[in-house]
Amino acid sequence: MPQLISPRIADQQKASTGDLVDTPKYDDLIYDIGMHKGEDTDFYLRKGFRVIGFEANPDLVSSCDRRFKEFIDQKRLIIVEGAILDPSALSPGQKKVQFHVSKSNSVWGTVRLDWANRNQRMGDSSTTVEVEVVDLANVLRQHGVPHYMKIDIEGCDMACVNTLRSFRQRPDYISLETEKTSFQDIQQQIDALVELGYDSFRVVEQSKIHCSQSPPFPPTEGNYVAYQFEKGSSGLFGSELGDRWDSQGQILRHYRTVSLGYRLLGDDGLMSQWKSPVGRLVRSLTRNALKLATGEVVPGWHDTHARHSSSKPSST
C-alpha cells in the first residue's frame, strides 16, 4: 500500500512566490478523496477511468482492497491509506494523526474532534485509531492532476482545495461537501474555488441520488455504463451533470436558502429540539416551505460541483 507522505513546505514556498508546480493533467484520471466503501470508485472504474482513491479508515481500506483487487492488479486503481489535513493543523514533522471511527455510521469518520463531538450529540460513539498523514501535493506530483476530483472527507475538504493553489494545472471538475455551519463558510468555499479559476457551479442534493440519477446515453464522460448508484454515492459528475451551470452569484443566492434550512432544521438547528406537537408542526411547515423554495429535500446533504473556466462545455 503506497504511503505517499512528504513535507508540504516546498510547495507552499512555490505558491507564495508565484512559481507554481507544473505537473501533467490526465483526462482519464479521477481522484476519489474519501472513497469510503468504494461507492463512487466502482462507478468511475466501470466508466473506464483510472482512479486514485484516498481513505483513512483502515477497515474500509482493507474492504476496498478486496472489492477492487482486479482493478488494483490491473494498475487502474491505487488506494492511498491515511488522512489529509490542513498543514496548519499539523505540528512540524508530524506523520500520524488520530482518526475517529464512527461505530454506527462509517461515513462519519473524521480527524476533526469537533465533528466527532457533533456526531456524539446525535447519538453516535466512536473509537480512535492512529493513521498516517497523507500529503496530497506529493500524490499530485507523482500521479498528475486528475480530470475530476471528488472530495468528501468530513471537515477537511478545503485542505484539498487549498493544495491546488500550488499547481498550475487544476482539475476540469471538482466536487466537495457543502459546509453546514454558516452561510459565511459556504461563501468562503465558493470564493476559494473562484480564486482557483472555477466559474460555473452546480448544487447537488445527495440523499436521493441512488433513486433519482442514472448515467446518460450517449455518455459525455468516459464510457456508457448502465448503473444503479448505491446509497451514499456522489453520483454523476462533470459534463454528465448537464448544461445548467450557475454563476458565482446564482449559486450563492441558492445557498442562502439552503443555509437557512441548515440553521433551522440541521443537526444542531434552532428547531431541532422542538419536541412538542406545536414544535413538530412548525418544523414540518418550515421544511415544506423551504423545500418549495429550493426544490430539494430540506435540510438535506449537498455537494458543490465546480467547472473550471478552462474546461469547455460538452456541447462546444
Buried (B, 14 or more C-beta within 10 A) or exposed (E): EBEBBBEBEBBBEBBEEEEBBEBEBBEEBBBBBBBBBBBBBBBBBBBBBBBBBBBBBBEBBBBBBEBBEEBBEEEBBBBBBBBBBBBEEEEEEEEEBEBBBBEEEBBBBBBBEEBBEBBEEEEBEBEEBEBBBBBBBBBBBEBBBBBBBBBBBBBBBBBBBBBBBBBEBBBBBBBBBBBBBEBEEBBEBBEBBBEBBBBBBBBBBBBBBBEEBEBBEEBBBBEBBEBEBBEBBBBBBBBBBEEEBBEBEEBBEBBEBBBBBBBBBBEEBEBBEBEEEEEEEBBEEBBEBBBEBBEBBBBBBBBBBBBBEEBEEEEE
